[in-house]
Amino acid sequence: MAQSSDNLEITDSANPTQQKLPGMRRRRNGPGRRTMGLAAAGLIIAGLVIAVVYYFYAIAHESTDDAFIDGQVIAIGPRVDGHVVKVYVNDNQRVKAGDLLLELDPSDFQAKLDAARAALHAAEAAQRSRDIDVRLTAISSAAGLAEAKAAVTAAGAMVQNARALAAAAKSQQGEAQAKVAVARAALDQARAETLAAAANHQQTSLDLKRSRAMARSNTISPQQLDHAVTAERVAAANLNAAGSKVATQQSLLHQAQAALKAAGDNVRQAQAQVAARHAQMEQAKARLTSARSAPVQVAQSHSRAQGSKADMEKARAEVEQASLNLSYTQIHAPTDGYVTKKNVDPGVYVKEGQSLLAIVEPDVWVTANFKETQLTHMRPGQPVTVSVDTYPDATFHGRVQSIQRGTGSRFSLLPPENATGNYVKVVQRIPVKIVFDRPTELAEHLLVPGMSVVPVVDIKAKVSPAGAEKVARENTATAEKP
């Protein structure tokens, strides 16, 4: 009996089939195992490829399931109290801006408007009467005031004339004083010259007397005696001339003093005239003050007219308010949209500010609450693909319009206070607004606020300057939208 496996396979020579079965089994098992190995290797390689592709996709995209469709929901309520007489819309009905939604009973408001208009007519009549009083008072006082002003002006002119005359008299007085001073100086000079001439005449007289005595004793010549006689005569003549000059200067001094006295009299007369003109001007001013009381009466009449005008303006404002209240009985749609949450019927009494229905605008967007760690590379303008739970087979396209400047918890009703108690760090969520940029996709599907969505943002996409400018314009237009 052989010990090898080959010998074991052929020990039974009576059954050749059994001898071949073991070999055949080995031939079948070899290729099957290789196939399974290749399949496993292929699956591993495919898994690695998928993992690599998913990795590169994941690092280039950010998504969240904390997102939903958002839109503008406008609550509609009355601005006045009243009974509803008719409702023109139903739930989910499409309306356009300006369409009549419902109407309140206008009877009370019409009566108030009629009463306000009657009060306005009465106030306008009172205002016209006050205006007539103002004109009459102004006309009656204008003439007296003008006359008083003319009298004051004339008195002022006379005062100025009197002052001019007084100034001229004062100037003449000054000139006369100067002439008196000059005449006195000339008189003093003439007197001094007279004294000098008298002293000279006295000296020449003594010299002549000595010369005659010496001539008798023939001590001097006749010629010298003639010179002494001539000198004495000249000195006598000079003395007489000096005396005449003194008399002349005294006469001139008397004339200058007389002129100075006359100038003083003129100055006093001019000053008296100025005082008289001042008195006349004061009288004219007193009459002007009295005449100015008439404009005060005009002002009082005008003040009463202003009060009447204020009453008229108040009555006009009441008419406008009553007209507005009457117009508020008809409630119109402020914008295009769809009627929702209608809870009003005819005959119901409604209060001011009570919510009766809401209008949902057709424009919608996505509000996605991303984790703060997902916003590192997210920028406005980056493309977004949106999956809506309601339409699993549809994909919507949009872009990031803006990122809220604050976390959602920071703007909640009760913001967390981290400065007290134990602090546990929690990843915060920040709302991101995503707008749709393909209107045809929205036209084919119904998207309403509140629907759950999953947005995927391509954070590796570069935003061009034109795209960033477009996003900025859209944000500005959204902020300026009434």
C-alpha positions in Angstrom: 0.0 0.0 0.0 1.6 3.3 -1.1 1.9 6.2 1.3 1.6 9.1 -1.3 -1.6 10.8 -2.1 -1.4 9.8 -5.7 -1.3 6.2 -4.7 -4.3 6.7 -2.4 -6.3 8.2 -5.3 -5.8 5.0 -7.4 -6.1 2.2 -4.8 -9.5 1.3 -6.0 -9.0 0.1 -9.5 -12.4 -1.3 -9.8 -14.1 2.1 -9.9 -12.2 4.5 -12.3 -14.7 7.3 -11.7 -13.8 7.4 -8.0 -10.2 7.5 -8.9 -10.7 10.7 -11.1 -12.9 12.6 -8.7 -10.3 13.9 -6.3 -8.2 15.3 -9.2 -11.1 16.8 -10.9 -12.2 18.4 -7.6 -8.9 20.1 -7.3 -9.0 21.4 -10.8 -12.4 23.0 -10.2 -11.5 24.6 -6.9 -8.3 26.4 -8.1 -9.9 28.9 -10.6 -12.9 29.6 -8.3 -10.6 30.7 -5.5 -8.7 33.0 -7.9 -11.9 34.5 -9.1 -13.1 35.2 -5.6 -9.8 36.8 -4.8 -9.9 39.0 -7.9 -13.5 40.0 -7.0 -12.5 40.9 -3.5 -9.5 42.9 -4.8 -11.7 44.7 -7.3 -14.2 45.5 -4.5 -11.4 46.8 -2.3 -10.0 48.9 -5.2 -13.5 50.2 -6.0 -14.1 51.1 -2.4 -10.7 52.9 -2.2 -11.6 54.8 -5.4 -15.0 55.7 -4.1 -13.5 56.7 -0.7 -10.9 58.9 -2.5 -13.5 60.5 -4.7 -15.8 61.1 -1.7 -13.0 62.5 0.3 -12.1 65.1 -2.4 -15.8 65.8 -2.8 -16.3 66.2 0.9 -13.4 68.6 1.4 -14.8 70.8 -1.5 -18.4 70.8 -0.3 -20.4 71.6 2.9 -23.9 70.5 3.5 -26.5 70.4 6.3 -29.9 68.9 6.9 -30.8 71.7 9.3 -32.3 73.8 6.4 -35.7 74.7 5.1 -37.5 76.8 2.6 -38.1 80.3 3.8 -40.2 83.2 2.5 -41.9 86.4 3.3 -45.2 85.8 5.2 -47.2 89.1 5.7 -49.8 89.1 8.4 -52.9 91.1 7.4 -55.0 92.9 10.0 -57.4 95.8 10.2 -56.2 99.3 11.1 -59.6 100.2 12.6 -62.3 98.3 14.6 -65.5 97.2 12.9 -67.8 94.5 11.6 -66.7 92.5 8.6 -69.3 92.9 5.8 -67.7 90.9 3.0 -64.7 88.7 2.5 -63.4 88.4 -1.1 -60.7 85.7 -0.9 -60.4 82.1 0.2 -57.5 80.1 1.6 -54.6 79.4 -0.8 -56.0 81.9 -3.4 -53.5 83.8 -5.4 -53.9 87.6 -5.2 -52.1 90.5 -6.7 -50.9 93.7 -5.0 -53.9 96.0 -4.6 -56.6 93.3 -4.7 -59.5 93.8 -2.3 -59.3 91.2 0.4 -62.2 92.1 2.7 -64.3 95.0 3.7 -65.5 96.4 7.0 -68.8 98.3 7.7 -68.1 101.9 6.6 -71.3 103.6 8.0 -69.7 104.9 11.3 -66.6 106.1 9.5 -68.6 107.9 6.8 -70.6 109.7 9.5 -67.4 110.8 11.2 -66.1 112.0 7.9 -69.2 114.1 7.2 -69.0 115.7 10.7 -65.3 116.5 10.2 -66.0 118.1 6.9 -68.8 120.3 8.4 -66.4 121.4 11.1 -63.8 122.2 8.5 -66.3 124.5 6.6 -67.1 126.4 9.8 -63.4 126.8 10.6 -62.7 128.1 7.0 -65.6 130.7 7.4 -64.1 131.9 10.7 -60.7 132.1 9.1 -62.0 134.3 6.3 -63.6 136.7 8.8 -60.4 137.0 10.7 -58.5 137.8 7.5 -60.9 140.6 6.8 -60.4 142.0 10.3 -56.6 142.0 9.8 -56.8 143.9 6.5 -59.2 146.5 7.9 -56.9 147.1 10.9 -53.9 147.3 8.7 -55.5 149.9 6.4 -56.7 152.1 9.1 -53.4 152.3 10.9 -51.1 152.5 7.9 -51.8 156.2 7.2 -51.3 157.4 10.8 -48.1 155.4 11.1 -46.7 156.8 7.8 -47.5 160.4 8.9 -45.8 159.9 12.3 -42.8 158.4 10.6 -42.6 161.4 8.2 -42.9 163.8 11.1 -40.0 162.1 12.9 -38.0 162.2 9.7 -38.6 165.9 9.3 -37.8 166.6 12.9 -34.6 164.7 12.6 -33.6 166.7 9.5 -34.3 170.0 11.4 -32.2 168.7 14.3 -29.3 168.0 11.9 -29.7 171.4 10.3 -29.6 173.1 13.8 -26.6 171.1 14.7 -24.9 172.2 11.5 -25.7 175.8 12.3 -24.4 175.4 15.9 -21.2 173.8 14.6 -20.7 176.7 12.1 -21.3 179.3 15.0 -18.8 177.4 17.1 -16.3 177.5 14.3 -16.8 181.3 13.9 -16.4 181.7 17.7 -13.1 179.8 17.4 -12.0 182.1 14.6 -12.9 185.2 16.6 -11.0 183.9 19.6 -8.0 183.4 17.4 -8.3 187.0 16.0 -8.5 188.4 19.6 -5.4 186.5 20.5 -3.6 187.8 17.4 -4.7 191.4 18.1 -3.5 191.2 21.7 -0.1 189.9 20.6 0.1 192.7 18.0 -0.8 195.3 20.7 1.8 193.9 23.1 4.4 194.1 20.3 3.3 197.7 19.5 3.6 198.7 23.1 7.1 197.1 23.3 8.1 199.1 20.2 6.7 202.3 21.8 8.8 201.7 24.9 11.9 201.1 22.8 11.1 204.3 20.7 10.6 206.3 23.9 13.9 205.1 25.3 15.7 205.9 22.1 14.1 209.4 21.9 15.1 210.1 25.4 18.7 209.1 24.6 18.8 211.2 21.5 17.4 214.2 23.4 20.2 214.0 26.0 22.7 213.6 23.2 21.3 216.7 21.4 21.5 218.7 24.6 25.1 217.8 25.2 25.9 218.4 21.6 24.5 222.0 21.7 26.5 222.7 24.9 29.6 221.4 23.2 28.8 223.4 20.1 28.7 226.7 22.0 32.1 226.0 23.3 33.2 225.0 19.8 34.1 221.5 21.1 32.3 219.8 18.2 31.7 220.7 14.6 28.4 222.0 13.3 28.1 218.9 11.3 28.1 216.7 14.4 25.5 219.0 15.9 23.4 218.5 12.8 23.7 214.8 13.2 22.5 214.9 16.8 19.5 217.1 15.8 18.6 214.7 13.0 18.9 211.7 15.3 16.6 213.4 17.9 14.0 214.2 15.2 14.1 210.6 13.9 13.7 209.2 17.4 10.7 211.6 18.0 9.1 210.5 14.8 9.6 206.8 15.7 8.1 207.4 19.0 5.0 209.1 17.4 4.7 206.2 14.9 4.9 203.6 17.7 2.2 205.5 19.6 0.0 205.5 16.5 0.6 201.7 16.0 -0.5 201.0 19.6 -3.7 203.0 19.1 -4.3 201.1 15.9 -3.8 197.7 17.5 -6.0 198.6 20.4 -8.7 199.5 17.9 -8.2 196.1 16.1 -8.3 194.3 19.5 -11.6 196.0 20.3 -13.0 194.9 16.9 -11.9 191.3 17.5 -13.4 191.2 21.0 -16.7 192.6 19.6 -16.7 189.9 16.9 -15.9 187.2 19.6 -18.9 188.4 21.6 -21.1 188.3 18.5 -19.9 184.8 17.7 -20.7 183.7 21.3 -24.2 185.1 20.9 -24.6 183.1 17.7 -23.4 179.9 19.4 -25.9 180.3 22.2 -28.7 181.0 19.7 -27.7 177.9 17.6 -27.6 175.7 20.8 -31.0 177.0 21.7 -32.2 176.2 18.2 -30.8 172.6 18.5 -32.6 172.2 21.8 -35.9 173.4 20.3 -35.5 171.0 17.3 -34.8 168.2 19.8 -38.0 168.9 21.6 -39.9 168.9 18.3 -38.3 165.5 17.4 -39.2 164.0 20.8 -42.8 165.2 20.2 -42.7 163.5 16.8 -41.4 160.3 18.4 -44.1 160.4 20.9 -46.7 160.6 18.1 -44.9 157.8 16.3 -45.0 155.6 19.5 -48.7 156.3 19.7 -49.1 155.5 16.0 -47.2 152.2 16.5 -49.9 150.9 18.8 -52.0 150.4 15.7 -49.6 147.8 14.3 -49.8 146.1 17.7 -53.5 145.9 17.2 -52.9 144.5 13.7 -50.5 142.0 15.2 -53.2 141.0 17.8 -55.7 140.7 15.0 -53.2 138.6 13.0 -52.6 136.4 16.0 -56.3 135.8 16.3 -56.3 135.0 12.6 -53.4 132.6 13.1 -55.4 130.9 15.9 -58.3 130.6 13.6 -56.0 129.2 10.9 -54.7 126.6 13.4 -58.3 125.6 14.1 -58.9 125.3 10.4 -55.7 123.1 10.0 -56.8 121.0 12.9 -60.3 120.5 11.3 -58.6 119.7 7.9 -56.4 117.1 9.7 -59.5 115.6 11.3 -61.1 115.4 7.9 -58.0 113.6 6.5 -57.9 111.2 9.5 -61.6 110.5 9.1 -61.0 109.9 5.3 -58.1 107.6 6.1 -60.2 105.6 8.6 -62.9 105.3 6.0 -60.4 104.0 3.5 -59.1 101.5 6.1 -62.5 99.8 6.0 -61.3 98.2 2.7 -58.2 96.0 3.2 -56.1 95.4 0.1 -53.3 93.1 -0.6 -49.9 94.8 0.0 -48.1 92.5 -2.4 -48.5 89.6 -4.8 -48.8 86.2 -3.1 -51.1 83.5 -1.8 -53.7 83.7 1.0 -53.1 81.5 4.0 -54.4 81.1 7.5 -57.7 82.8 6.8 -59.7 83.1 10.0 -62.3 85.7 9.2 -65.9 85.6 8.0 -68.6 88.1 7.3 -70.3 89.5 10.4 -67.4 89.1 12.7 -66.3 92.1 14.8 -62.6 92.6 14.5 -60.2 94.8 16.4 -57.4 97.0 15.2 -54.2 94.9 14.6 -56.0 91.6 14.9 -54.5 88.9 12.5 -57.2 87.9 10.0 -55.1 86.2 7.3 -51.6 86.0 5.9 -50.1 86.4 2.4 -47.1 84.3 1.4 -45.1 86.0 -1.3 -44.1 83.7 -4.2 -40.4 84.5 -3.8 -38.7 81.9 -1.7 -35.2 81.1 -0.6 -33.4 78.6 1.6 -32.3 79.3 5.2 -29.6 76.8 6.1 -28.2 76.6 9.6 -24.6 75.5 9.1 -22.2 74.7 11.9 -19.7 77.4 12.6 -16.9 75.1 11.6 -18.4 74.8 8.1 -18.1 78.5 7.3 -14.3 78.7 7.1 -14.3 78.8 3.3 -17.9 79.7 2.6 -18.5 83.0 0.7 -21.4 84.8 -0.8 -21.8 83.9 -4.5 -20.7 80.3 -4.2 -22.9 77.8 -6.1 -25.3 75.5 -4.2 -27.3 72.4 -5.1 -30.4 71.9 -3.1 -32.4 68.7 -2.5 -35.9 69.0 -1.3 -37.4 66.2 0.7 -40.8 66.6 -1.1 -39.1 66.1 -4.5 -36.4 63.4 -4.0 -35.8 63.1 -7.8 -35.3 66.9 -8.4 -32.2 69.0 -7.9 -32.4 72.8 -7.5 -29.6 75.2 -8.1 -28.8 78.4 -6.3 -26.0 80.4 -4.7 -25.1 81.8 -1.3 -26.5 85.3 -1.0 -25.5 86.2 2.5 -24.3 84.9 5.9 -26.0 86.2 9.1 -23.8 88.3 11.4 -24.6 86.2 14.4 -25.4 82.7 15.5 -29.0 81.5 15.8 -28.8 81.2 19.6 -27.6 84.8 19.9 -30.9 86.0 18.4 -33.1 83.6 20.3 -35.7 84.8 22.8 -33.5 83.8 25.7 -29.8 84.0 24.6 -27.5 81.8 26.5 -25.5 83.5 29.3 -22.1 81.8 29.3 -20.6 84.0 32.0 -22.5 82.2 34.8 -22.5 78.5 35.9 -20.6 75.7 34.3 -19.7 76.2 30.6 -20.0 73.4 28.1 -18.7 74.3 24.6 -21.4 73.6 21.9 -20.8 74.0 18.2 -23.0 76.9 17.2 -25.2 77.2 14.1 -25.2 80.3 11.8 -28.0 80.9 9.3 -27.0 81.2 5.7 -29.4 82.6 3.1 -29.4 80.7 -0.2 -31.3 82.0 -3.2 -32.4 80.1 -6.3 -31.0 81.3 -9.6 -33.0 79.1 -12.1 -36.7 80.3 -12.2 -37.7 77.4 -14.5 -36.9 74.9 -11.7 -39.2 76.8 -9.3 -42.0 77.0 -11.9 -42.1 73.2 -12.2 -42.3 72.5 -8.4 -44.2 73.9 -5.5 -41.9 75.2 -2.8 -43.4 76.7 0.3 -41.9 78.0 3.5 -41.1 75.3 6.0 -40.2 72.5 3.6 -37.1 70.6 4.7 -34.1 70.7 2.3 -30.5 69.7 2.2 -28.2 72.3 0.5 -24.7 71.4 -0.6 -22.3 74.4 -1.1 -19.3 74.2 -3.3 -16.8 76.0 -1.0 -13.9 75.6 -3.5 -15.7 77.6 -6.2 -14.1 81.0 -6.9 -16.5 84.0 -6.9 -15.7 86.5 -9.7 -15.8 90.2 -9.0 -18.8 90.5 -11.3 -20.6 87.8 -9.2 -19.7 89.5 -5.9 -21.0 92.8 -7.3 -24.2 91.1 -8.3 -24.7 89.6 -4.9 -24.0 93.0 -3.3 -26.7 94.6 -5.6 -29.2 91.9 -4.7 -28.5 92.5 -1.0 -29.0 96.2 -1.4 -32.2 95.7 -3.4 -33.5 93.3 -0.7 -32.7 95.9 2.0 -34.5 98.7 0.1 -37.6 96.6 -0.7 -40.6 98.1 1.0 
